[in-house]
Amino acid sequence: MEESFLNALVKGDSKTIAKIYETNFYLVRKFILQNKGNEQDAEDIFQKALLQISVRHRKEGISINSSFDAYFFTVCKNLWRRELNSYKKRVTNKEFVELVSDYRDNSLALIEQKRQELFVEKLNEISTNCKEILNLFFARMPYSEIVENTEYNSESVVRQRVFKCKKKLTELIKNDIRFRSLI
C-alpha cells in the first residue's frame, strides 16, 4: 500500500494526494501550530514533504518499512525542525538579513531524513534486548525505571548494557557504506 502512495505522488495522482491531505494534514498542522508555526507554515511544510518524498522515490526508489502516514509525518517533523533551526541561524542587522537558501535547506533536510532512516534500519538489526533497552534510554527513562521495567538487577548493570548496545549500534551504522556520505 505504501508503494502505491509513493507511485501516486510521482505520477501526480490528484485523488491519492487529496487522500494524503485528508489523512495527514490535520496532524501536521497541529504539530506545527504547537511548535511556533502558523497555518501557512503547515501548508508549506506539507507541500515540501510531498515534493521531497516524490523526488526521492523517483530518483532512489525508496521503500517505507512503517506506514506511509507515519513516514510522512516524520518527514514533516524533520522539515519543520530544520525550519525552526534556520530561524535561529538567521542574522538580523538593520541593513543585512542573511537567509538560508531553500535549496540548501531542503538538501540538509533530506540528509537528516536519510540519517534517521539509517539509524532506524540499524536499530532494527540489533538484538531485541538491545533494541528494548535503547528505546527506553532514548525515551529518556531514568536508569532506575529501566531497572524496574526489565530483568536487570541494578542501575550499573543497565548502564553497562546501554553502553554495549550503543557501541554495537554505532558500529553497525559506521560500517554501513552510506555512513560516509551522511556525515
C-alpha positions as CSV (number, residue, x, y, z in Angstrom):
1,M,0.0,0.0,0.0
2,E,2.9,2.4,0.9
3,E,4.3,1.7,-2.6
4,S,1.0,2.8,-4.2
5,F,1.2,6.2,-2.3
6,L,4.7,6.7,-3.4
7,N,3.9,5.9,-7.1
8,A,0.8,8.1,-6.9
9,L,3.0,11.0,-5.7
10,V,5.4,10.5,-8.6
11,K,2.6,10.4,-11.1
12,G,0.8,13.4,-9.6
13,D,-2.4,11.4,-8.9
14,S,-4.7,14.1,-7.5
15,K,-7.1,11.6,-5.9
16,T,-4.4,9.9,-3.9
17,I,-2.8,13.2,-3.0
18,A,-6.1,14.5,-1.8
19,K,-6.4,11.4,0.4
20,I,-2.9,12.0,1.8
21,Y,-4.1,15.6,2.6
22,E,-7.3,14.4,4.2
23,T,-5.5,11.8,6.3
24,N,-2.4,13.7,7.3
25,F,-2.8,17.5,7.2
26,Y,-4.6,17.8,10.5
27,L,-1.8,16.1,12.4
28,V,1.0,18.0,10.6
29,R,-0.9,21.3,11.1
30,K,-1.4,20.5,14.8
31,F,2.3,19.7,15.3
32,I,3.4,22.9,13.6
33,L,1.0,25.1,15.4
34,Q,2.1,23.6,18.7
35,N,5.7,24.3,17.7
36,K,5.9,28.0,17.0
37,G,4.3,27.8,13.5
38,N,1.2,29.1,11.8
39,E,-1.3,27.8,9.2
40,Q,0.9,28.9,6.2
41,D,3.9,27.2,7.7
42,A,1.9,24.0,8.0
43,E,0.8,24.2,4.3
44,D,4.4,25.0,3.2
45,I,5.9,22.1,5.1
46,F,3.2,19.7,3.9
47,Q,4.0,20.7,0.3
48,K,7.8,20.4,0.8
49,A,7.3,16.9,2.3
50,L,5.2,15.8,-0.6
51,L,7.8,17.1,-3.0
52,Q,10.7,15.6,-1.1
53,I,9.2,12.2,-0.9
54,S,8.2,12.3,-4.6
55,V,11.6,13.3,-5.8
56,R,13.4,10.7,-3.6
57,H,11.1,7.9,-4.8
58,R,11.6,8.9,-8.4
59,K,15.4,9.1,-8.0
60,E,16.2,6.4,-5.4
61,G,13.1,4.2,-5.4
62,I,12.7,4.5,-1.6
63,S,10.7,1.9,0.3
64,I,8.8,2.5,3.5
65,N,9.1,0.0,6.3
66,S,6.4,1.6,8.5
67,S,3.1,3.1,7.5
68,F,3.1,5.8,4.9
69,D,1.3,8.2,7.3
70,A,4.0,7.6,10.0
71,Y,6.8,8.1,7.5
72,F,5.2,11.2,6.0
73,F,4.6,12.7,9.5
74,T,8.3,12.1,10.4
75,V,9.4,13.8,7.2
76,C,7.2,16.8,8.0
77,K,8.5,16.9,11.6
78,N,12.1,16.9,10.4
79,L,11.4,19.6,7.8
80,W,9.8,21.8,10.5
81,R,12.6,21.3,12.9
82,R,15.1,22.2,10.3
83,E,13.0,25.3,9.5
84,L,13.0,26.3,13.2
85,N,16.7,25.8,13.4
86,S,17.2,28.0,10.3
87,Y,15.2,30.8,12.0
88,K,17.7,30.7,14.9
89,K,20.6,31.0,12.4
90,R,19.3,34.0,10.6
91,V,21.3,37.0,11.4
92,T,19.3,40.2,11.5
93,N,21.0,43.6,11.4
94,K,19.5,46.9,10.4
95,E,21.0,46.7,6.9
96,F,21.6,43.0,6.5
97,V,19.4,39.9,6.7
98,E,21.1,36.6,5.9
99,L,18.6,33.9,4.7
100,V,19.3,30.3,4.3
101,S,18.6,29.2,0.7
102,D,15.7,26.8,0.1
103,Y,17.9,24.5,-1.9
104,R,20.5,24.1,0.9
105,D,17.7,23.8,3.5
106,N,16.0,21.1,1.5
107,S,19.3,19.2,0.9
108,L,20.1,19.3,4.6
109,A,16.6,18.1,5.5
110,L,17.0,15.2,3.0
111,I,20.3,14.2,4.6
112,E,18.8,14.4,8.0
113,Q,15.9,12.1,6.9
114,K,18.4,9.6,5.4
115,R,20.4,9.6,8.6
116,Q,17.3,8.8,10.6
117,E,16.4,6.0,8.2
118,L,19.8,4.5,8.5
119,F,19.6,4.8,12.3
120,V,16.2,3.1,12.4
121,E,17.3,0.4,10.0
122,K,20.4,-0.4,12.1
123,L,18.4,-0.2,15.3
124,N,16.2,-3.0,13.9
125,E,19.3,-5.1,13.2
126,I,20.5,-5.3,16.8
127,S,19.1,-7.9,19.3
128,T,15.6,-7.5,20.7
129,N,17.1,-7.0,24.2
130,C,19.4,-4.1,23.0
131,K,16.6,-2.6,21.0
132,E,14.3,-2.6,24.0
133,I,16.9,-1.1,26.4
134,L,18.0,1.6,23.9
135,N,14.4,2.6,23.2
136,L,13.9,3.1,26.9
137,F,17.2,5.0,27.1
138,F,16.4,7.2,24.1
139,A,13.0,7.9,25.6
140,R,15.0,9.5,28.5
141,M,13.7,7.0,31.0
142,P,15.8,7.1,34.2
143,Y,18.1,4.1,34.8
144,S,16.1,3.3,38.0
145,E,12.9,3.0,36.0
146,I,14.7,0.9,33.4
147,V,15.7,-1.5,36.2
148,E,12.1,-1.7,37.3
149,N,10.8,-2.4,33.7
150,T,13.4,-5.0,32.8
151,E,15.1,-8.1,34.3
152,Y,18.3,-6.2,35.2
153,N,19.3,-6.1,38.9
154,S,20.9,-2.7,39.2
155,E,21.4,0.7,37.6
156,S,25.1,-0.1,37.0
157,V,24.2,-3.2,35.0
158,V,21.7,-1.2,33.0
159,R,24.4,1.5,32.3
160,Q,26.8,-1.2,31.1
161,R,24.2,-2.8,28.9
162,V,23.2,0.6,27.4
163,F,26.9,1.3,26.7
164,K,27.4,-2.0,25.0
165,C,24.2,-1.7,22.9
166,K,25.1,1.9,21.9
167,K,28.5,0.7,20.9
168,K,27.1,-2.2,18.8
169,L,24.6,0.2,17.1
170,T,27.4,2.7,16.4
171,E,29.5,0.0,14.8
172,L,26.6,-1.1,12.6
173,I,26.0,2.4,11.5
174,K,29.6,3.3,10.8
175,N,30.2,0.0,8.9
176,D,27.3,0.8,6.5
177,I,28.5,2.2,3.1
178,R,26.0,5.0,3.4
179,F,27.5,6.4,6.6
180,R,30.4,8.4,5.0
181,S,28.1,10.2,2.6
182,L,25.8,11.2,5.5
183,I,28.4,12.7,7.8
